């Protein structure tokens, strides 16, 4: 199997495992803290709802953080390039 296909399968497996862990944690929390019993299907639906509501906020925040980091790095590069400029003789 090609490396790309292996990597993709591994990512899907990790994503599935992570989702399963989150759903189990969600079910356990609701049962223990709120005495609410949810089946797996209902918990997955709740997870999808919450992810759809808050996911874009965190995604956009991550983009803004990345943009700010890149802007700082570009500023540093520009400063170094300015320092390298040569002045005309005379």
C-alpha positions in Angstrom: 0.0 0.0 0.0 1.3 3.5 -0.9 2.4 5.8 1.9 -0.4 8.3 1.1 -3.0 5.6 1.4 -1.5 4.3 4.7 -1.4 7.8 6.1 -5.0 8.5 5.1 -6.2 5.2 6.7 -4.3 6.0 9.9 -5.8 9.5 10.1 -9.3 8.1 9.6 -8.7 5.4 12.3 -7.4 8.0 14.7 -10.3 10.3 13.9 -12.7 7.4 14.5 -11.0 6.5 17.8 -11.1 10.1 18.9 -14.8 10.5 18.1 -15.6 7.2 19.9 -13.7 8.4 23.0 -15.5 11.8 22.9 -18.9 10.2 22.6 -18.1 7.8 25.5 -16.9 10.7 27.6 -20.0 12.7 26.8 -22.3 9.8 27.7 -20.5 9.2 30.9 -20.6 12.9 31.9 -24.3 13.3 31.2 -25.0 10.1 33.1 -22.9 10.8 36.2 -23.4 14.6 36.4 -26.9 15.1 35.2 -28.5 11.6 35.4 -29.3 11.7 31.7 -28.9 8.5 29.7 -28.1 8.9 26.0 -27.6 6.1 23.5 -24.6 6.2 21.2 -26.7 7.6 18.3 -28.1 10.5 20.4 -24.6 11.3 21.8 -23.1 11.4 18.3 -25.9 13.7 17.2 -25.3 15.9 20.2 -21.6 15.9 19.5 -22.3 16.9 15.8 -24.5 19.8 17.0 -22.0 21.1 19.5 -19.1 20.8 17.0 -21.2 22.6 14.4 -21.9 25.4 16.9 -18.5 26.0 18.4 -16.2 24.4 15.8 -16.2 27.4 13.4 -15.3 29.7 16.2 -12.2 27.8 17.2 -11.3 27.2 13.5 -11.5 30.9 12.8 -9.5 31.7 16.0 -6.8 29.3 14.8 -6.7 31.0 11.5 -6.3 34.4 13.1 -3.6 33.1 15.4 -1.7 31.6 12.3 -2.2 34.9 10.4 -0.7 36.9 13.4 2.2 34.5 13.7 3.0 34.8 9.9 2.7 38.6 10.0 5.3 38.7 12.9 7.6 36.4 11.0 7.3 38.5 7.8 8.0 41.6 9.8 11.2 40.0 11.2 12.3 39.0 7.7 11.6 42.5 6.4 13.7 44.0 9.2 16.6 41.6 8.4 16.4 42.4 4.7 16.4 46.2 5.5 19.5 45.6 7.7 21.2 43.9 4.7 20.6 46.9 2.3 23.6 48.7 1.1 23.9 52.4 1.0 25.3 54.2 -2.0 28.9 55.2 -1.7 29.7 58.9 -1.6 
